[in-house]
Amino acid sequence: MRLSAPLEAFTLRLLRAAHNRALRRKAAIFAAIGTVNFAVDFGLFSFAYYRLGLPIITANVLAWSVAVSGSYVLNSLITFAAESGRQLRLKDYVTFVVSQVGGLMANTATVFVASFFMPVLLGKALAIGASFLVNFALTHFVVFRHPRPSSPDAR
């Protein structure tokens, strides 16, 4: 069974990128920012649910929205500073949020499927890894991709 052409090309780019030292550094910075955003998400969720009495889904969406917004700002200014020019743009923000929804879906699907084969907390650990890969790949290759060099004919 073959992958579709765009998915196959994306997979090849991802595999080549895994051997790039600068990209591994970016992934580490992205992970550090993700750790900060996890703390924001968890803390705000806990506050909204336990102190403000918001329903779980409302508290979770609120916390996730704030954490994703913070993640966009930090990643624009630090991780992907060269690609973003350290500029915050609405179009990039919307693309970033949409890509993070992809990671949220990967996380949820992974923990759900894994729960049939292993303890839920172990499945959740795998899910965090899956969502990290999806979020970093989409952020690097879609949101903050390098502009394509202009062709020599365009000069």
C-alpha positions, 0 to 999 in steps of 0.5 A, spaced: 500 500 500 502 506 497 501 513 501 498 518 497 504 523 493 503 529 498 503 524 504 509 521 501 513 527 500 511 530 506 514 523 510 520 524 506 521 531 508 520 529 515 525 523 515 531 528 511 529 533 517 530 528 522 538 528 521 539 535 521 542 538 527 539 545 527 532 542 526 534 537 532 535 544 536 529 547 534 525 541 536 528 541 543 527 549 544 519 547 541 519 541 547 521 546 552 516 551 550 511 546 550 513 544 557 512 551 559 505 551 555 503 544 558 504 548 565 500 554 563 494 549 560 494 545 566 494 550 571 489 555 568 485 548 567 485 547 574 484 554 576 478 554 572 475 548 574 476 547 581 476 555 583 471 558 578 467 552 577 467 552 570 465 545 566 470 541 564 470 542 557 469 550 558 475 550 562 479 545 558 478 549 551 479 556 555 486 553 558 488 550 551 486 557 548 491 561 552 496 555 552 496 555 544 496 563 544 502 563 548 505 557 544 504 561 538 508 568 541 514 564 544 515 560 538 514 566 533 519 570 537 524 564 539 524 557 536 522 560 529 524 567 529 528 566 523 522 564 519 517 569 522 522 575 522 520 575 530 513 578 527 506 576 530 501 575 524 494 573 524 494 569 518 500 565 522 496 565 528 490 562 525 495 557 521 498 555 528 492 554 532 489 549 526 496 545 526 495 545 534 488 542 533 491 537 529 496 535 535 490 535 539 486 530 535 493 526 534 493 526 542 486 524 543 486 518 538 493 515 540 491 515 548 484 512 546 487 507 541 492 505 546 488 504 552 485 498 549 492 495 549 496 498 555 494 502 561 491 509 560 497 513 563 502 509 558 497 511 553 497 518 555 505 518 555 505 515 548 500 520 546 504 526 548 509 524 544 505 523 538 502 530 538 509 533 539 511 530 533 505 532 529 505 539 532 512 540 531 512 537 524 506 542 522 509 548 525 516 547 522 513 545 515 507 549 514 506 555 519 513 557 519 516 554 513 522 557 509 520 561 503 522 558 497 528 561 493 526 565 487 528 562 481 534 565 477 529 567 471 525 571 476 531 576 477 
